[in-house]
Amino acid sequence: MNPHDYEVDIVPLSDDDGGGFAAVVPELPGCRSDGDTPQQALDNAYDAVRCWLEAAEEMGRPAPQPRRLAA
């Protein structure tokens, strides 16, 4: 599966949380990342998706299909 096929939600972090942006992949439990800019958070999230999918494969667990279809 292509990591870019998964939905990534980007939300700003408060200054109390360190600032920047959080990136959450709702379809993959625990898959999240962050970055100083929305684009950096998105790029980091795609790396996190790759790692999540690799770990699931190594453990023999199925990965959820992406909800959105690739264009």
mmCIF file of the N, C-alpha and C atoms, coordinates in Angstrom:
data_MODEL
# 
_entry.id   MODEL 
# 
loop_
_atom_site.group_PDB 
_atom_site.id 
_atom_site.type_symbol 
_atom_site.label_atom_id 
_atom_site.label_alt_id 
_atom_site.label_comp_id 
_atom_site.label_asym_id 
_atom_site.label_entity_id 
_atom_site.label_seq_id 
_atom_site.pdbx_PDB_ins_code 
_atom_site.Cartn_x 
_atom_site.Cartn_y 
_atom_site.Cartn_z 
_atom_site.occupancy 
_atom_site.B_iso_or_equiv 
_atom_site.pdbx_formal_charge 
_atom_site.auth_seq_id 
_atom_site.auth_comp_id 
_atom_site.auth_asym_id 
_atom_site.auth_atom_id 
_atom_site.pdbx_PDB_model_num 
ATOM 1   N N  . MET A 1 1  ? 0.827   -1.185  0.000  1.00 0.00 ? 1  MET A N  1 
ATOM 2   C CA . MET A 1 1  ? 0.000   0.000   0.000  1.00 0.00 ? 1  MET A CA 1 
ATOM 3   C C  . MET A 1 1  ? 0.874   1.253   0.000  1.00 0.00 ? 1  MET A C  1 
ATOM 4   N N  . ASN A 1 2  ? 0.353   2.267   -0.597 1.00 0.00 ? 2  ASN A N  1 
ATOM 5   C CA . ASN A 1 2  ? 1.056   3.537   -0.676 1.00 0.00 ? 2  ASN A CA 1 
ATOM 6   C C  . ASN A 1 2  ? 0.696   4.387   0.544  1.00 0.00 ? 2  ASN A C  1 
ATOM 7   N N  . PRO A 1 3  ? 1.690   4.843   1.315  1.00 0.00 ? 3  PRO A N  1 
ATOM 8   C CA . PRO A 1 3  ? 1.390   5.675   2.486  1.00 0.00 ? 3  PRO A CA 1 
ATOM 9   C C  . PRO A 1 3  ? 0.572   6.913   2.145  1.00 0.00 ? 3  PRO A C  1 
ATOM 10  N N  . HIS A 1 4  ? 0.721   7.436   0.940  1.00 0.00 ? 4  HIS A N  1 
ATOM 11  C CA . HIS A 1 4  ? -0.010  8.636   0.543  1.00 0.00 ? 4  HIS A CA 1 
ATOM 12  C C  . HIS A 1 4  ? -1.497  8.383   0.337  1.00 0.00 ? 4  HIS A C  1 
ATOM 13  N N  . ASP A 1 5  ? -1.915  7.120   0.340  1.00 0.00 ? 5  ASP A N  1 
ATOM 14  C CA . ASP A 1 5  ? -3.331  6.797   0.188  1.00 0.00 ? 5  ASP A CA 1 
ATOM 15  C C  . ASP A 1 5  ? -4.110  6.962   1.491  1.00 0.00 ? 5  ASP A C  1 
ATOM 16  N N  . TYR A 1 6  ? -3.397  7.066   2.603  1.00 0.00 ? 6  TYR A N  1 
ATOM 17  C CA . TYR A 1 6  ? -4.057  7.197   3.902  1.00 0.00 ? 6  TYR A CA 1 
ATOM 18  C C  . TYR A 1 6  ? -4.352  8.656   4.227  1.00 0.00 ? 6  TYR A C  1 
ATOM 19  N N  . GLU A 1 7  ? -5.491  8.877   4.832  1.00 0.00 ? 7  GLU A N  1 
ATOM 20  C CA . GLU A 1 7  ? -5.880  10.207  5.287  1.00 0.00 ? 7  GLU A CA 1 
ATOM 21  C C  . GLU A 1 7  ? -4.970  10.631  6.430  1.00 0.00 ? 7  GLU A C  1 
ATOM 22  N N  . VAL A 1 8  ? -4.526  11.869  6.393  1.00 0.00 ? 8  VAL A N  1 
ATOM 23  C CA . VAL A 1 8  ? -3.711  12.438  7.469  1.00 0.00 ? 8  VAL A CA 1 
ATOM 24  C C  . VAL A 1 8  ? -4.387  13.733  7.915  1.00 0.00 ? 8  VAL A C  1 
ATOM 25  N N  . ASP A 1 9  ? -4.696  13.811  9.194  1.00 0.00 ? 9  ASP A N  1 
ATOM 26  C CA . ASP A 1 9  ? -5.289  15.019  9.766  1.00 0.00 ? 9  ASP A CA 1 
ATOM 27  C C  . ASP A 1 9  ? -4.177  15.854  10.401 1.00 0.00 ? 9  ASP A C  1 
ATOM 28  N N  . ILE A 1 10 ? -4.089  17.102  9.992  1.00 0.00 ? 10 ILE A N  1 
ATOM 29  C CA . ILE A 1 10 ? -3.070  18.024  10.515 1.00 0.00 ? 10 ILE A CA 1 
ATOM 30  C C  . ILE A 1 10 ? -3.770  19.045  11.404 1.00 0.00 ? 10 ILE A C  1 
ATOM 31  N N  . VAL A 1 11 ? -3.280  19.189  12.628 1.00 0.00 ? 11 VAL A N  1 
ATOM 32  C CA . VAL A 1 11 ? -3.859  20.160  13.555 1.00 0.00 ? 11 VAL A CA 1 
ATOM 33  C C  . VAL A 1 11 ? -2.732  20.951  14.232 1.00 0.00 ? 11 VAL A C  1 
ATOM 34  N N  . PRO A 1 12 ? -2.960  22.236  14.461 1.00 0.00 ? 12 PRO A N  1 
ATOM 35  C CA . PRO A 1 12 ? -1.941  23.025  15.152 1.00 0.00 ? 12 PRO A CA 1 
ATOM 36  C C  . PRO A 1 12 ? -1.842  22.618  16.614 1.00 0.00 ? 12 PRO A C  1 
ATOM 37  N N  . LEU A 1 13 ? -0.627  22.670  17.126 1.00 0.00 ? 13 LEU A N  1 
ATOM 38  C CA . LEU A 1 13 ? -0.387  22.396  18.540 1.00 0.00 ? 13 LEU A CA 1 
ATOM 39  C C  . LEU A 1 13 ? -0.271  23.723  19.282 1.00 0.00 ? 13 LEU A C  1 
ATOM 40  N N  . SER A 1 14 ? -0.775  23.757  20.495 1.00 0.00 ? 14 SER A N  1 
ATOM 41  C CA . SER A 1 14 ? -0.674  24.972  21.301 1.00 0.00 ? 14 SER A CA 1 
ATOM 42  C C  . SER A 1 14 ? 0.781   25.192  21.720 1.00 0.00 ? 14 SER A C  1 
ATOM 43  N N  . ASP A 1 15 ? 1.073   26.400  22.126 1.00 0.00 ? 15 ASP A N  1 
ATOM 44  C CA . ASP A 1 15 ? 2.415   26.697  22.631 1.00 0.00 ? 15 ASP A CA 1 
ATOM 45  C C  . ASP A 1 15 ? 2.738   25.833  23.844 1.00 0.00 ? 15 ASP A C  1 
ATOM 46  N N  . ASP A 1 16 ? 1.717   25.530  24.659 1.00 0.00 ? 16 ASP A N  1 
ATOM 47  C CA . ASP A 1 16 ? 1.924   24.676  25.835 1.00 0.00 ? 16 ASP A CA 1 
ATOM 48  C C  . ASP A 1 16 ? 2.340   23.259  25.429 1.00 0.00 ? 16 ASP A C  1 
ATOM 49  N N  . ASP A 1 17 ? 1.936   22.846  24.224 1.00 0.00 ? 17 ASP A N  1 
ATOM 50  C CA . ASP A 1 17 ? 2.297   21.520  23.718 1.00 0.00 ? 17 ASP A CA 1 
ATOM 51  C C  . ASP A 1 17 ? 3.543   21.566  22.841 1.00 0.00 ? 17 ASP A C  1 
ATOM 52  N N  . GLY A 1 18 ? 4.207   22.699  22.815 1.00 0.00 ? 18 GLY A N  1 
ATOM 53  C CA . GLY A 1 18 ? 5.449   22.808  22.068 1.00 0.00 ? 18 GLY A CA 1 
ATOM 54  C C  . GLY A 1 18 ? 5.330   23.495  20.723 1.00 0.00 ? 18 GLY A C  1 
ATOM 55  N N  . GLY A 1 19 ? 4.117   23.865  20.330 1.00 0.00 ? 19 GLY A N  1 
ATOM 56  C CA . GLY A 1 19 ? 3.922   24.529  19.044 1.00 0.00 ? 19 GLY A CA 1 
ATOM 57  C C  . GLY A 1 19 ? 4.066   23.564  17.879 1.00 0.00 ? 19 GLY A C  1 
ATOM 58  N N  . GLY A 1 20 ? 3.999   24.088  16.694 1.00 0.00 ? 20 GLY A N  1 
ATOM 59  C CA . GLY A 1 20 ? 4.084   23.265  15.499 1.00 0.00 ? 20 GLY A CA 1 
ATOM 60  C C  . GLY A 1 20 ? 2.748   22.627  15.171 1.00 0.00 ? 20 GLY A C  1 
ATOM 61  N N  . PHE A 1 21 ? 2.820   21.480  14.539 1.00 0.00 ? 21 PHE A N  1 
ATOM 62  C CA . PHE A 1 21 ? 1.619   20.807  14.055 1.00 0.00 ? 21 PHE A CA 1 
ATOM 63  C C  . PHE A 1 21 ? 1.697   19.315  14.319 1.00 0.00 ? 21 PHE A C  1 
ATOM 64  N N  . ALA A 1 22 ? 0.554   18.730  14.668 1.00 0.00 ? 22 ALA A N  1 
ATOM 65  C CA . ALA A 1 22 ? 0.445   17.284  14.855 1.00 0.00 ? 22 ALA A CA 1 
ATOM 66  C C  . ALA A 1 22 ? -0.189  16.700  13.598 1.00 0.00 ? 22 ALA A C  1 
ATOM 67  N N  . ALA A 1 23 ? 0.230   15.497  13.264 1.00 0.00 ? 23 ALA A N  1 
ATOM 68  C CA . ALA A 1 23 ? -0.338  14.770  12.128 1.00 0.00 ? 23 ALA A CA 1 
ATOM 69  C C  . ALA A 1 23 ? -0.804  13.416  12.643 1.00 0.00 ? 23 ALA A C  1 
ATOM 70  N N  . VAL A 1 24 ? -2.087  13.121  12.429 1.00 0.00 ? 24 VAL A N  1 
ATOM 71  C CA . VAL A 1 24 ? -2.683  11.880  12.920 1.00 0.00 ? 24 VAL A CA 1 
ATOM 72  C C  . VAL A 1 24 ? -3.269  11.116  11.741 1.00 0.00 ? 24 VAL A C  1 
ATOM 73  N N  . VAL A 1 25 ? -3.011  9.804   11.724 1.00 0.00 ? 25 VAL A N  1 
ATOM 74  C CA . VAL A 1 25 ? -3.558  8.933   10.680 1.00 0.00 ? 25 VAL A CA 1 
ATOM 75  C C  . VAL A 1 25 ? -4.676  8.123   11.332 1.00 0.00 ? 25 VAL A C  1 
ATOM 76  N N  . PRO A 1 26 ? -5.942  8.547   11.158 1.00 0.00 ? 26 PRO A N  1 
ATOM 77  C CA . PRO A 1 26 ? -7.049  7.939   11.904 1.00 0.00 ? 26 PRO A CA 1 
ATOM 78  C C  . PRO A 1 26 ? -7.240  6.443   11.649 1.00 0.00 ? 26 PRO A C  1 
ATOM 79  N N  . GLU A 1 27 ? -6.891  5.974   10.473 1.00 0.00 ? 27 GLU A N  1 
ATOM 80  C CA . GLU A 1 27 ? -7.120  4.563   10.146 1.00 0.00 ? 27 GLU A CA 1 
ATOM 81  C C  . GLU A 1 27 ? -6.096  3.613   10.758 1.00 0.00 ? 27 GLU A C  1 
ATOM 82  N N  . LEU A 1 28 ? -4.969  4.158   11.220 1.00 0.00 ? 28 LEU A N  1 
ATOM 83  C CA . LEU A 1 28 ? -3.909  3.325   11.769 1.00 0.00 ? 28 LEU A CA 1 
ATOM 84  C C  . LEU A 1 28 ? -3.702  3.679   13.242 1.00 0.00 ? 28 LEU A C  1 
ATOM 85  N N  . PRO A 1 29 ? -4.213  2.873   14.152 1.00 0.00 ? 29 PRO A N  1 
ATOM 86  C CA . PRO A 1 29 ? -4.140  3.187   15.587 1.00 0.00 ? 29 PRO A CA 1 
ATOM 87  C C  . PRO A 1 29 ? -2.715  3.512   16.043 1.00 0.00 ? 29 PRO A C  1 
ATOM 88  N N  . GLY A 1 30 ? -2.582  4.650   16.700 1.00 0.00 ? 30 GLY A N  1 
ATOM 89  C CA . GLY A 1 30 ? -1.295  5.059   17.250 1.00 0.00 ? 30 GLY A CA 1 
ATOM 90  C C  . GLY A 1 30 ? -0.348  5.674   16.245 1.00 0.00 ? 30 GLY A C  1 
ATOM 91  N N  . CYS A 1 31 ? -0.747  5.774   14.991 1.00 0.00 ? 31 CYS A N  1 
ATOM 92  C CA . CYS A 1 31 ? 0.126   6.329   13.956 1.00 0.00 ? 31 CYS A CA 1 
ATOM 93  C C  . CYS A 1 31 ? -0.030  7.842   13.934 1.00 0.00 ? 31 CYS A C  1 
ATOM 94  N N  . ARG A 1 32 ? 1.012   8.510   14.380 1.00 0.00 ? 32 ARG A N  1 
ATOM 95  C CA . ARG A 1 32 ? 0.974   9.975   14.437 1.00 0.00 ? 32 ARG A CA 1 
ATOM 96  C C  . ARG A 1 32 ? 2.391   10.510  14.366 1.00 0.00 ? 32 ARG A C  1 
ATOM 97  N N  . SER A 1 33 ? 2.505   11.774  14.066 1.00 0.00 ? 33 SER A N  1 
ATOM 98  C CA . SER A 1 33 ? 3.799   12.437  14.013 1.00 0.00 ? 33 SER A CA 1 
ATOM 99  C C  . SER A 1 33 ? 3.572   13.923  14.229 1.00 0.00 ? 33 SER A C  1 
ATOM 100 N N  . ASP A 1 34 ? 4.629   14.706  14.054 1.00 0.00 ? 34 ASP A N  1 
ATOM 101 C CA . ASP A 1 34 ? 4.484   16.151  14.181 1.00 0.00 ? 34 ASP A CA 1 
ATOM 102 C C  . ASP A 1 34 ? 5.548   16.833  13.346 1.00 0.00 ? 34 ASP A C  1 
ATOM 103 N N  . GLY A 1 35 ? 5.497   18.147  13.320 1.00 0.00 ? 35 GLY A N  1 
ATOM 104 C CA . GLY A 1 35 ? 6.481   18.930  12.589 1.00 0.00 ? 35 GLY A CA 1 
ATOM 105 C C  . GLY A 1 35 ? 6.311   20.402  12.884 1.00 0.00 ? 35 GLY A C  1 
ATOM 106 N N  . ASP A 1 36 ? 7.305   21.177  12.486 1.00 0.00 ? 36 ASP A N  1 
ATOM 107 C CA . ASP A 1 36 ? 7.257   22.621  12.713 1.00 0.00 ? 36 ASP A CA 1 
ATOM 108 C C  . ASP A 1 36 ? 6.265   23.312  11.788 1.00 0.00 ? 36 ASP A C  1 
ATOM 109 N N  . THR A 1 37 ? 6.039   22.736  10.602 1.00 0.00 ? 37 THR A N  1 
ATOM 110 C CA . THR A 1 37 ? 5.100   23.298  9.627  1.00 0.00 ? 37 THR A CA 1 
ATOM 111 C C  . THR A 1 37 ? 4.097   22.206  9.244  1.00 0.00 ? 37 THR A C  1 
ATOM 112 N N  . PRO A 1 38 ? 2.970   22.588  8.662  1.00 0.00 ? 38 PRO A N  1 
ATOM 113 C CA . PRO A 1 38 ? 2.023   21.558  8.221  1.00 0.00 ? 38 PRO A CA 1 
ATOM 114 C C  . PRO A 1 38 ? 2.657   20.579  7.224  1.00 0.00 ? 38 PRO A C  1 
ATOM 115 N N  . GLN A 1 39 ? 3.474   21.087  6.301  1.00 0.00 ? 39 GLN A N  1 
ATOM 116 C CA . GLN A 1 39 ? 4.100   20.195  5.318  1.00 0.00 ? 39 GLN A CA 1 
ATOM 117 C C  . GLN A 1 39 ? 5.076   19.237  5.980  1.00 0.00 ? 39 GLN A C  1 
ATOM 118 N N  . GLN A 1 40 ? 5.847   19.723  6.938  1.00 0.00 ? 40 GLN A N  1 
ATOM 119 C CA . GLN A 1 40 ? 6.783   18.848  7.645  1.00 0.00 ? 40 GLN A CA 1 
ATOM 120 C C  . GLN A 1 40 ? 6.024   17.788  8.438  1.00 0.00 ? 40 GLN A C  1 
ATOM 121 N N  . ALA A 1 41 ? 4.926   18.171  9.064  1.00 0.00 ? 41 ALA A N  1 
ATOM 122 C CA . ALA A 1 41 ? 4.110   17.199  9.794  1.00 0.00 ? 41 ALA A CA 1 
ATOM 123 C C  . ALA A 1 41 ? 3.558   16.141  8.840  1.00 0.00 ? 41 ALA A C  1 
ATOM 124 N N  . LEU A 1 42 ? 3.114   16.559  7.664  1.00 0.00 ? 42 LEU A N  1 
ATOM 125 C CA . LEU A 1 42 ? 2.593   15.620  6.671  1.00 0.00 ? 42 LEU A CA 1 
ATOM 126 C C  . LEU A 1 42 ? 3.677   14.668  6.185  1.00 0.00 ? 42 LEU A C  1 
ATOM 127 N N  . ASP A 1 43 ? 4.842   15.208  5.845  1.00 0.00 ? 43 ASP A N  1 
ATOM 128 C CA . ASP A 1 43 ? 5.957   14.357  5.409  1.00 0.00 ? 43 ASP A CA 1 
ATOM 129 C C  . ASP A 1 43 ? 6.342   13.355  6.486  1.00 0.00 ? 43 ASP A C  1 
ATOM 130 N N  . ASN A 1 44 ? 6.399   13.821  7.734  1.00 0.00 ? 44 ASN A N  1 
ATOM 131 C CA . ASN A 1 44 ? 6.741   12.926  8.844  1.00 0.00 ? 44 ASN A CA 1 
ATOM 132 C C  . ASN A 1 44 ? 5.657   11.875  9.053  1.00 0.00 ? 44 ASN A C  1 
ATOM 133 N N  . ALA A 1 45 ? 4.403   12.250  8.819  1.00 0.00 ? 45 ALA A N  1 
ATOM 134 C CA . ALA A 1 45 ? 3.305   11.292  8.960  1.00 0.00 ? 45 ALA A CA 1 
ATOM 135 C C  . ALA A 1 45 ? 3.426   10.176  7.931  1.00 0.00 ? 45 ALA A C  1 
ATOM 136 N N  . TYR A 1 46 ? 3.812   10.515  6.698  1.00 0.00 ? 46 TYR A N  1 
ATOM 137 C CA . TYR A 1 46 ? 3.979   9.474   5.687  1.00 0.00 ? 46 TYR A CA 1 
ATOM 138 C C  . TYR A 1 46 ? 5.098   8.514   6.070  1.00 0.00 ? 46 TYR A C  1 
ATOM 139 N N  . ASP A 1 47 ? 6.158   9.017   6.691  1.00 0.00 ? 47 ASP A N  1 
ATOM 140 C CA . ASP A 1 47 ? 7.211   8.132   7.202  1.00 0.00 ? 47 ASP A CA 1 
ATOM 141 C C  . ASP A 1 47 ? 6.658   7.229   8.298  1.00 0.00 ? 47 ASP A C  1 
ATOM 142 N N  . ALA A 1 48 ? 5.816   7.803   9.170  1.00 0.00 ? 48 ALA A N  1 
ATOM 143 C CA . ALA A 1 48 ? 5.206   7.010   10.244 1.00 0.00 ? 48 ALA A CA 1 
ATOM 144 C C  . ALA A 1 48 ? 4.287   5.933   9.675  1.00 0.00 ? 48 ALA A C  1 
ATOM 145 N N  . VAL A 1 49 ? 3.565   6.249   8.606  1.00 0.00 ? 49 VAL A N  1 
ATOM 146 C CA . VAL A 1 49 ? 2.695   5.252   7.969  1.00 0.00 ? 49 VAL A CA 1 
ATOM 147 C C  . VAL A 1 49 ? 3.541   4.108   7.434  1.00 0.00 ? 49 VAL A C  1 
ATOM 148 N N  . ARG A 1 50 ? 4.645   4.430   6.754  1.00 0.00 ? 50 ARG A N  1 
ATOM 149 C CA . ARG A 1 50 ? 5.532   3.375   6.235  1.00 0.00 ? 50 ARG A CA 1 
ATOM 150 C C  . ARG A 1 50 ? 5.984   2.454   7.369  1.00 0.00 ? 50 ARG A C  1 
ATOM 151 N N  . CYS A 1 51 ? 6.413   3.042   8.476  1.00 0.00 ? 51 CYS A N  1 
ATOM 152 C CA . CYS A 1 51 ? 6.874   2.245   9.624  1.00 0.00 ? 51 CYS A CA 1 
ATOM 153 C C  . CYS A 1 51 ? 5.734   1.411   10.207 1.00 0.00 ? 51 CYS A C  1 
ATOM 154 N N  . TRP A 1 52 ? 4.552   1.989   10.302 1.00 0.00 ? 52 TRP A N  1 
ATOM 155 C CA . TRP A 1 52 ? 3.394   1.281   10.849 1.00 0.00 ? 52 TRP A CA 1 
ATOM 156 C C  . TRP A 1 52 ? 3.082   0.071   9.979  1.00 0.00 ? 52 TRP A C  1 
ATOM 157 N N  . LEU A 1 53 ? 3.060   0.275   8.661  1.00 0.00 ? 53 LEU A N  1 
ATOM 158 C CA . LEU A 1 53 ? 2.744   -0.822  7.738  1.00 0.00 ? 53 LEU A CA 1 
ATOM 159 C C  . LEU A 1 53 ? 3.812   -1.917  7.778  1.00 0.00 ? 53 LEU A C  1 
ATOM 160 N N  . GLU A 1 54 ? 5.077   -1.525  7.848  1.00 0.00 ? 54 GLU A N  1 
ATOM 161 C CA . GLU A 1 54 ? 6.163   -2.502  7.938  1.00 0.00 ? 54 GLU A CA 1 
ATOM 162 C C  . GLU A 1 54 ? 6.044   -3.327  9.218  1.00 0.00 ? 54 GLU A C  1 
ATOM 163 N N  . ALA A 1 55 ? 5.764   -2.666  10.330 1.00 0.00 ? 55 ALA A N  1 
ATOM 164 C CA . ALA A 1 55 ? 5.636   -3.378  11.609 1.00 0.00 ? 55 ALA A CA 1 
ATOM 165 C C  . ALA A 1 55 ? 4.458   -4.343  11.581 1.00 0.00 ? 55 ALA A C  1 
ATOM 166 N N  . ALA A 1 56 ? 3.343   -3.913  11.011 1.00 0.00 ? 56 ALA A N  1 
ATOM 167 C CA . ALA A 1 56 ? 2.175   -4.792  10.916 1.00 0.00 ? 56 ALA A CA 1 
ATOM 168 C C  . ALA A 1 56 ? 2.510   -6.026  10.081 1.00 0.00 ? 56 ALA A C  1 
ATOM 169 N N  . GLU A 1 57 ? 3.210   -5.824  8.979  1.00 0.00 ? 57 GLU A N  1 
ATOM 170 C CA . GLU A 1 57 ? 3.587   -6.947  8.114  1.00 0.00 ? 57 GLU A CA 1 
ATOM 171 C C  . GLU A 1 57 ? 4.519   -7.908  8.847  1.00 0.00 ? 57 GLU A C  1 
ATOM 172 N N  . GLU A 1 58 ? 5.500   -7.365  9.554  1.00 0.00 ? 58 GLU A N  1 
ATOM 173 C CA . GLU A 1 58 ? 6.443   -8.202  10.299 1.00 0.00 ? 58 GLU A CA 1 
ATOM 174 C C  . GLU A 1 58 ? 5.740   -9.031  11.371 1.00 0.00 ? 58 GLU A C  1 
ATOM 175 N N  . MET A 1 59 ? 4.673   -8.481  11.950 1.00 0.00 ? 59 MET A N  1 
ATOM 176 C CA . MET A 1 59 ? 3.925   -9.199  12.987 1.00 0.00 ? 59 MET A CA 1 
ATOM 177 C C  . MET A 1 59 ? 2.828   -10.089 12.405 1.00 0.00 ? 59 MET A C  1 
ATOM 178 N N  . GLY A 1 60 ? 2.683   -10.056 11.081 1.00 0.00 ? 60 GLY A N  1 
ATOM 179 C CA . GLY A 1 60 ? 1.659   -10.868 10.440 1.00 0.00 ? 60 GLY A CA 1 
ATOM 180 C C  . GLY A 1 60 ? 0.251   -10.347 10.639 1.00 0.00 ? 60 GLY A C  1 
ATOM 181 N N  . ARG A 1 61 ? 0.136   -9.064  10.900 1.00 0.00 ? 61 ARG A N  1 
ATOM 182 C CA . ARG A 1 61 ? -1.182  -8.453  11.105 1.00 0.00 ? 61 ARG A CA 1 
ATOM 183 C C  . ARG A 1 61 ? -1.625  -7.717  9.850  1.00 0.00 ? 61 ARG A C  1 
ATOM 184 N N  . PRO A 1 62 ? -2.901  -7.786  9.530  1.00 0.00 ? 62 PRO A N  1 
ATOM 185 C CA . PRO A 1 62 ? -3.377  -7.067  8.346  1.00 0.00 ? 62 PRO A CA 1 
ATOM 186 C C  . PRO A 1 62 ? -3.433  -5.564  8.606  1.00 0.00 ? 62 PRO A C  1 
ATOM 187 N N  . ALA A 1 63 ? -3.171  -4.809  7.570  1.00 0.00 ? 63 ALA A N  1 
ATOM 188 C CA . ALA A 1 63 ? -3.284  -3.353  7.660  1.00 0.00 ? 63 ALA A CA 1 
ATOM 189 C C  . ALA A 1 63 ? -4.630  -2.938  7.090  1.00 0.00 ? 63 ALA A C  1 
ATOM 190 N N  . PRO A 1 64 ? -5.295  -2.001  7.739  1.00 0.00 ? 64 PRO A N  1 
ATOM 191 C CA . PRO A 1 64 ? -6.560  -1.515  7.200  1.00 0.00 ? 64 PRO A CA 1 
ATOM 192 C C  . PRO A 1 64 ? -6.364  -0.910  5.809  1.00 0.00 ? 64 PRO A C  1 
ATOM 193 N N  . GLN A 1 65 ? -7.332  -1.119  4.962  1.00 0.00 ? 65 GLN A N  1 
ATOM 194 C CA . GLN A 1 65 ? -7.312  -0.483  3.651  1.00 0.00 ? 65 GLN A CA 1 
ATOM 195 C C  . GLN A 1 65 ? -7.555  1.013   3.832  1.00 0.00 ? 65 GLN A C  1 
ATOM 196 N N  . PRO A 1 66 ? -6.896  1.840   3.026  1.00 0.00 ? 66 PRO A N  1 
ATOM 197 C CA . PRO A 1 66 ? -7.164  3.280   3.120  1.00 0.00 ? 66 PRO A CA 1 
ATOM 198 C C  . PRO A 1 66 ? -8.619  3.577   2.785  1.00 0.00 ? 66 PRO A C  1 
ATOM 199 N N  . ARG A 1 67 ? -9.202  4.525   3.507  1.00 0.00 ? 67 ARG A N  1 
ATOM 200 C CA . ARG A 1 67 ? -10.595 4.916   3.248  1.00 0.00 ? 67 ARG A CA 1 
ATOM 201 C C  . ARG A 1 67 ? -10.726 5.678   1.953  1.00 0.00 ? 67 ARG A C  1 
ATOM 202 N N  . ARG A 1 68 ? -9.767  6.526   1.695  1.00 0.00 ? 68 ARG A N  1 
ATOM 203 C CA . ARG A 1 68 ? -9.867  7.314   0.478  1.00 0.00 ? 68 ARG A CA 1 
ATOM 204 C C  . ARG A 1 68 ? -9.124  6.597   -0.632 1.00 0.00 ? 68 ARG A C  1 
ATOM 205 N N  . LEU A 1 69 ? -9.583  6.758   -1.818 1.00 0.00 ? 69 LEU A N  1 
ATOM 206 C CA . LEU A 1 69 ? -8.959  6.133   -2.964 1.00 0.00 ? 69 LEU A CA 1 
ATOM 207 C C  . LEU A 1 69 ? -7.925  7.061   -3.570 1.00 0.00 ? 69 LEU A C  1 
ATOM 208 N N  . ALA A 1 70 ? -6.827  6.485   -4.015 1.00 0.00 ? 70 ALA A N  1 
ATOM 209 C CA . ALA A 1 70 ? -5.803  7.281   -4.664 1.00 0.00 ? 70 ALA A CA 1 
ATOM 210 C C  . ALA A 1 70 ? -6.333  7.838   -5.977 1.00 0.00 ? 70 ALA A C  1 
ATOM 211 N N  . ALA A 1 71 ? -5.952  9.048   -6.279 1.00 0.00 ? 71 ALA A N  1 
ATOM 212 C CA . ALA A 1 71 ? -6.421  9.689   -7.527 1.00 0.00 ? 71 ALA A CA 1 
ATOM 213 C C  . ALA A 1 71 ? -5.623  9.205   -8.712 1.00 0.00 ? 71 ALA A C  1 
# 
